[in-house]
Amino acid sequence: MRVLHFRPGDKLSGVKMAKCSFGGCFAVNNLGNVYCWGQNQISKLECPYPIPLEDLYGWNINDIAPGKNHHVIAAEYSSISMGKATQGELGLGASTKSSSRPDKMQTVEGLKMIKCAAGAAHTLLLADDDDEEAEKILDQLDTNLD
């Protein structure tokens, strides 16, 4: 077990969210900066100490879900994924099997994502559907609920 202690002025002081799993650890500070660490060759995360995910600067992060093979981030009006996929769990299209860098999930672009979860071979996203535009986007998705 590793205990991290952040002092005022440290890059991770003011952490507002931290999530860990077999696949790695993530933290978001009060400025919205995302940091990751962990060692997992499957998900392509190889950093023993917190490093910034600079690709996510400026995103309003609502939730982070580190999974075993992939990671999902629910952001304001978008979702981001990274890692290794076998069943399309990255949401980046059938031809994209892995991404070592965070990438936008185009199929849910424009939806306000509230929560997310990442399992071994699946992704769950919870979206706010309180306006007409969100309803239109959701109606176009193949939800496989029939």
Buried (B, 14 or more C-beta within 10 A) or exposed (E): EEEEEBEEEEBBEEBEBBBEBEBBBBBBBEEBBBBBBBEBEBBBBEEEEBEBBEBBEEBEBBBBBBBBBBBBBBBEBBBBBBBBBEEBBBBBEEEEEBBEEBBBBEBBEEBBBEEBBBBEBEBEBBBEBEEEEBEEBEEEEEEEEE
